[in-house]
Amino acid sequence: MHGMRGAVPRALAAGARASAVLLGAALLAAGCSSGDGGAGGDGERGGAGAPITQRPRAAGPFWVDPDSRAARQVAAYAKAGRKADAEQIRKIAEQPTGEWIGPENPEQEARGFTEAADQAGRTALLVLYDIPHRDCGQYSRGGAADGDAYRAWIDGVARGIGDRAATVVLEPDAVLHLVDGCTPPQFQEERYDLLKGAVATLKALKNTKVYLDAGNAGWGHPDQIFEPLGRAGVDRADGFAVNVSNFYSTRQSVEYGKQLSRRIGGKHFVVDTSRNGNGPYTDGEPGERWCNPPGRALGEAPTTRTADPLVDAYLWVKRPGESDGTCKGGPGAGDWWDTYALELARATG
């Protein structure tokens, strides 16, 4: 069972967001406040046309992009008089979500996101997904051309982050696909080397936390992945990430993470709760249950106040409302799909 496949934003790969990452004053003007709640209290922020602002720091340290696709959809719905729909999408837009760094301008993008977060007194949440031979030829196939290109890309990300605060989720599925045989044998040793090098490069930065992706509660057993995680450098990372772009419940994910933690020296972990509010989809073809499943809901809001001391944070790594791939009528992987975003939001209490 594959971990997520369709998570990479295709628009990023095409460079479409490159201009949007020239953040600075433009994002700050869009409503990126350095205060605890931004302009006005919760009531004002709840208005259909109100700008997207930062959450109170008590909720967690992560930066909210006031110019995200969800935020733009809120504004578009409000302008069109669709106030109820704008309020639904606001459930997504007001939460911090992962910024997936594209292949073309890693230094520029990482700098833009971390500078904007720093200006707001927050931490940027970055997702790095460019490993060579990515996704085994499926919806999110691609990645760096070779090992040297990947190392240069990681170096660019590191330069862009600098000393600013960042939390990085490193290479969704990269270790899992070493375990399940999806990655061809001739590429496996290089992949371990690239992952270990990426962890070392990022952890050399002053204020960067790194979580290496470790699959999800439905793909297999922790005994299958703990040694590969060690070879990939998890000992030097801050921990590992589970349930990235998947739908397993927080309870299932924490149980899986704790089992795995016991095998790798008590390492901490983070859980992607972005779309796990109703748990996994169990109908249809097993190989496609992860791809744009109907009837799902948003999960717990991102926070560092979790129910378990081993769980450093609940995060929205996958960006709710972006397609998993061209399945079930969806657009390309990573493309915004307002219909699906509305379904997720409406199913959420």
Secondary structure, 3 states (H helix, E strand, C coil): CCCCCCCCCHHHHCCCCCHHHCCHHHHHHCCCCCCCCCCCCHHHHCCCCCCCCCCCHHHCCECCCCCCHHHHHHHHHHHCCCHHHHHHHHHHHCCCCCEEECCCCHHHHHHHHHHHHHHCCCEEEEEECCCCCEHHHCCCCECCCCHHHHHHHHHHHHHHHCCCCEEEEECCCCCHHHHCCCCCHHHHHHHHHHHHHHHHHHHCCCCEEEEEECCCCCCCCHHHCHHHHHHCCCCCCCEEEECCCCCCCHHHHHHHHHHHHHHCCCCEEEEECCCCCCCCCCCCCHHHCCCCCCCCCCCCCCECCCCCCCEEEEECCCCCCECCCCCCCCCCCCCECHHHHHHHHHCCC
